[in-house]
């Protein structure tokens, strides 16, 4: 990947920056890794410094001959290094973009098998439903806020707890996958505040309930809308969008790449969308193109909390060619996601655990 040695800076070692630093060094970069939040223990910095291609520090050194600076999208734009980079016209890449660069160096990784999901809510529920639908006859590596799982025949095996959903965790997930000698048919990554773009299918669940990042100077939706900016993309890809967010995207300062197909899903029957998924009389209907299919429901108590997750996961499954019966089996028995809103039946009584609404 590197024809000659290049010098780069990685800011923020708290949110995935350590693995990004290590991977950049492994593919030939000289890396200055700066703990801008000053949360990393000194022994960890010392361990990084054992690599002669890494200089890890809590204080910003004098920067010269820098190819690019890797900064998380949530970093305060008035950070001294970012201000210096702006003054010196240095290239600034997000952690998401840098992870995509690193993934390009993996000859064994097929981007056509990668799905990334982001949004202000419904991410975990979406990836969990999608993994269950697709895994009826495929092996799925799933990274979510629950951790890293391997799904097969609708059953998950926990590989590692405690992983975050920062872009750097994608690299950790792939390391664990190789360590276990797994060969997934599909990779599904839940990712916070945007996606890397190194994928076949991106899903933006919703921009509702937006929130501030970067010390209040940005909105999370601004970062997530970079999902449609993929200037380096050469292969065809698909971007799956919630119909409620179309206006925001149309007015975004980012422009869609010609190789990226936009597909709109909706949880309403009467809405201008490519896929309409709605509930009527204990049946879930899906209308798309000239097709209309139906899935019977065992109960519909949970639907209001899981509308986005159900609609986006069904749409993605149909795009991926998942058989209708595999989708139907998941929808019929669905009673909520573990750790999200869940429905139980005990002694003929229905118990609704709404400690978490299922919207995340």
Secondary structure, 3 states (H helix, E strand, C coil): CCCCCEEEEEECCCCCHHHHHHHHHHCCEEEEEECCCCCCCHHHHHHHCCCCCEEEECCCCCCCCEEEEEECCCCCCCCHHHHHHHHCCCCEEEHHHHHHHHHCCCCCCCHHHEEEEECCCCHHHHHHHHHHHHCCCCCEEEEECCEEEEEECCEEEEEECCCCCCHHHHHHHHHHHHHCCCCCCEEEEECCCCCCCCCCEEEECCCCCCCEEHHHCEEHHHHHHHHHCCCCCCCCEEEEEEHHHHHHHHCCCCCCCCCEEEEEEECCCCCCCCEEEEEECCEEEEEECCEEEEEECCCCCCHHHHHHHHHHHHHHHHHCCCCHHHHHHHHHHCCECCCCCEEEEECCEEEEECCCCCCC
